[in-house]
Amino acid sequence: CAPPPDAGLGHPRPHERPQVGASAQKEPLQEHKRHAIRLATFNARTLRGEARRLQLLATAATLDLHVLAVQEVRDTTLLDHAVHGYTVWSAAADATGHAGVALFVSTAVRVLSVKCVVPARVLSLKCVLRATTFTVTTVYMPPRGSVAQRAVVDAVVDHVRPDGHPHILLGDFNGARDVFTRSPFIAPHRVCCAPPSDSG
């Protein structure tokens, strides 16, 4: 409740209030960006071909991402290597040349451990960025309702266990909501991009 204008309390009138400069307005955003972990996920359909990989790396660098999770790489030869400021960790495609996942991790992030939870489907890294330890997992779910999908859901739910640090799931879940409802350790309200309500 503001006092009436004639209360004599010395409050500046609107035209007398100090103006906040553009640089001051940007400071909170810049501070947030400096401390944030920048993540993205992308179903690539394929990463066969060096040009396609370099294009994706260039996009990650332009967005200044710390971690880019990629699904459906469809490449049996994708190896773990460093290029253009990123280290590529991969669980390459299966013998038929399908699926496959990868994590493009900025060299600013230190990787503590790597775990292939499900070959060609689920890859997990435990990382440190500045003073923050976190685990990031990329998931490519099999088609909804399939026996294979139920097996991958079970593996993901079993993998996400409390260790005192954030665990981030990124990927193409193919409508597998079970992964967010069956585990007591995965909060549904933490899902960043939930599918539309009519998507089943």
Secondary structure, DSSP 8 states (H G I E B T S, - for coil): ----TTS-S----GGGS----HHHHHHHHHHHHHH---EEEEE-S---SHHHHHHHHHHHHHTT-SEEEEE----TT---EEETTEEEEEE---TTS---EEEEEETTSEEEEEEEEETTTEEEEEEEETTEEEEEEEEE--STT-HHHHHHHHHHHHH----SS-EEEEEE-TT-THHHHS-TTS-GGG-SS---TT--
